[in-house]
Amino acid sequence: MTISISGLQAIARGLAQAPAYTRQVLLEAMTEATLLAQREWQENLPRVSGLTASSITSDTFSTPVGVLGVVASSQPSALFLELGTKPHMPPVEAMVPWVKAVLGITDPKEVKRVAFLVARKIAKKGTPAQRPMGRAVESTTGQIVAMFERAAGRIADFMVGGGAA
């Protein structure tokens, strides 16, 4: 992501001359940005149980050296969906909810049979990367840059308006 030089200059000037106001404006922009990225990531996830999507959270922090935003998941499955996996034999029982939800199979014997076949295919080929977070970042970059450009504009206006000492 890139922000204009004038925007960066306004932020730098604000941090030097009106640090409390500047940090508050940047924290607001970062909160809006992380919530947007979180929502997009959640919407990009394939749905079976919703567990992975509900594990995605965002948080923002104002520190002495700047503002930090984090969007993360506590579920290992989020990483597997993002990057894919190498061939491995997953537990067949772990495939059962997927077989029921995605393939719509309800007969218990058929569910187990298909779950085994799915697991065997994963053992041979792995799983492809689906990149839900990567796609979320790509689709929101312009909006996030605009959020920080607006924040820089607010800081510049504050500085011109005599808000800084």
C-alpha positions as CSV (number, residue, x, y, z in Angstrom):
1,M,0.0,0.0,0.0
2,T,1.2,3.5,-0.7
3,I,0.2,6.9,0.6
4,S,1.1,10.2,-1.0
5,I,4.2,12.1,0.1
6,S,2.0,15.1,1.1
7,G,-0.1,12.7,3.3
8,L,3.0,11.3,4.9
9,Q,4.4,14.8,5.5
10,A,1.1,15.8,7.2
11,I,1.2,12.8,9.4
12,A,4.9,13.3,10.3
13,R,4.2,17.0,11.1
14,G,1.2,16.0,13.2
15,L,3.1,13.4,15.1
16,A,5.8,16.1,15.9
17,Q,3.5,19.0,16.7
18,A,0.2,17.5,17.8
19,P,0.9,13.9,18.7
20,A,-2.2,13.1,20.8
21,Y,-4.6,14.4,18.0
22,T,-2.6,12.7,15.3
23,R,-2.5,9.3,17.1
24,Q,-6.3,9.5,17.7
25,V,-7.0,10.2,14.0
26,L,-4.6,7.5,12.9
27,L,-6.2,5.0,15.4
28,E,-9.6,5.8,14.0
29,A,-8.4,5.2,10.5
30,M,-6.6,2.0,11.5
31,T,-9.7,0.7,13.3
32,E,-11.8,1.3,10.2
33,A,-9.2,-0.4,8.0
34,T,-8.8,-3.5,10.2
35,L,-12.6,-3.9,10.5
36,L,-12.9,-3.7,6.7
37,A,-10.1,-6.2,6.2
38,Q,-11.6,-8.5,8.8
39,R,-15.1,-8.4,7.1
40,E,-13.6,-9.1,3.7
41,W,-11.5,-12.0,5.0
42,Q,-14.6,-13.5,6.7
43,E,-16.7,-13.1,3.6
44,N,-14.0,-14.8,1.4
45,L,-13.9,-17.9,3.5
46,P,-15.7,-21.1,2.4
47,R,-18.4,-21.9,4.9
48,V,-18.8,-25.3,6.4
49,S,-19.2,-24.8,10.2
50,G,-18.4,-21.1,10.3
51,L,-15.7,-21.8,13.0
52,T,-12.8,-20.4,11.0
53,A,-14.7,-17.2,10.0
54,S,-15.8,-16.6,13.6
55,S,-12.2,-17.0,14.8
56,I,-11.1,-13.9,12.8
57,T,-10.7,-10.9,14.9
58,S,-9.1,-7.5,14.6
59,D,-7.5,-5.0,17.0
60,T,-5.7,-1.7,16.9
61,F,-3.1,-0.3,19.2
62,S,-1.6,3.2,19.7
63,T,2.0,2.9,20.7
64,P,4.7,5.5,21.3
65,V,6.1,4.7,17.9
66,G,2.9,4.6,15.9
67,V,-0.4,2.9,15.4
68,L,-0.7,-0.8,14.7
69,G,-3.6,-2.8,13.3
70,V,-3.8,-6.6,13.4
71,V,-6.3,-8.9,11.7
72,A,-5.8,-12.6,12.7
73,S,-7.4,-16.0,13.2
74,S,-6.8,-18.3,16.2
75,Q,-7.7,-21.3,14.0
76,P,-5.0,-23.3,12.2
77,S,-7.5,-24.0,9.4
78,A,-7.2,-20.3,8.4
79,L,-3.6,-20.8,7.5
80,F,-4.3,-24.1,5.6
81,L,-7.0,-22.3,3.6
82,E,-4.7,-19.4,2.8
83,L,-1.6,-21.3,1.8
84,G,-3.0,-24.7,0.9
85,T,-1.4,-27.9,2.2
86,K,1.1,-30.5,1.0
87,P,-0.2,-34.0,0.6
88,H,-1.1,-35.6,4.0
89,M,-3.8,-38.0,5.2
90,P,-6.3,-36.0,7.3
91,P,-8.5,-37.8,9.8
92,V,-11.5,-39.2,7.9
93,E,-13.8,-38.0,10.7
94,A,-12.6,-34.4,10.1
95,M,-14.0,-34.7,6.5
96,V,-17.5,-35.8,7.6
97,P,-18.9,-32.2,8.3
98,W,-17.4,-31.0,5.0
99,V,-19.0,-33.9,3.0
100,K,-22.4,-33.3,4.6
101,A,-22.3,-29.5,4.2
102,V,-20.6,-29.1,0.8
103,L,-21.7,-32.3,-1.0
104,G,-25.1,-32.6,0.7
105,I,-24.7,-36.3,1.4
106,T,-26.8,-37.5,4.4
107,D,-26.7,-41.3,4.3
108,P,-24.3,-42.2,7.1
109,K,-22.5,-45.0,5.2
110,E,-22.2,-42.9,2.1
111,V,-20.9,-40.0,4.2
112,K,-18.1,-42.1,5.6
113,R,-17.2,-43.6,2.2
114,V,-17.0,-40.2,0.6
115,A,-15.1,-38.7,3.5
116,F,-12.5,-41.5,3.1
117,L,-12.3,-40.8,-0.6
118,V,-11.8,-37.0,0.0
119,A,-9.2,-37.7,2.7
120,R,-7.4,-40.1,0.3
121,K,-7.4,-37.4,-2.4
122,I,-5.9,-34.9,0.0
123,A,-3.3,-37.5,0.9
124,K,-2.3,-37.7,-2.8
125,K,-2.6,-34.1,-3.9
126,G,-2.9,-31.9,-0.8
127,T,-5.2,-28.9,-0.9
128,P,-4.9,-25.8,-3.1
129,A,-4.3,-22.3,-1.6
130,Q,-7.6,-20.4,-1.6
131,R,-6.1,-17.1,-0.4
132,P,-9.1,-15.6,1.4
133,M,-6.9,-13.1,3.3
134,G,-4.8,-12.3,0.3
135,R,-7.9,-11.6,-1.8
136,A,-9.3,-9.5,1.1
137,V,-6.2,-7.3,1.1
138,E,-6.1,-7.0,-2.7
139,S,-9.8,-6.0,-2.8
140,T,-9.6,-3.4,0.0
141,T,-6.2,-1.8,-0.6
142,G,-7.7,1.2,-2.4
143,Q,-10.3,1.8,0.3
144,I,-7.7,1.5,3.1
145,V,-5.3,3.9,1.4
146,A,-8.2,6.3,1.0
147,M,-8.9,6.0,4.7
148,F,-5.4,7.0,5.6
149,E,-5.3,9.8,2.9
150,R,-8.5,11.2,4.6
151,A,-6.8,10.9,8.0
152,A,-3.8,12.8,6.7
153,G,-6.1,15.5,5.3
154,R,-7.8,15.8,8.7
155,I,-4.4,16.1,10.4
156,A,-3.2,18.7,7.8
157,D,-6.4,20.7,8.3
158,F,-6.0,20.6,12.1
159,M,-2.4,21.8,11.8
160,V,-3.4,24.7,9.5
161,G,-6.4,25.6,11.7
162,G,-4.1,26.3,14.6
163,G,-4.9,23.1,16.5
164,A,-1.2,22.5,17.0
165,A,0.8,24.4,19.6
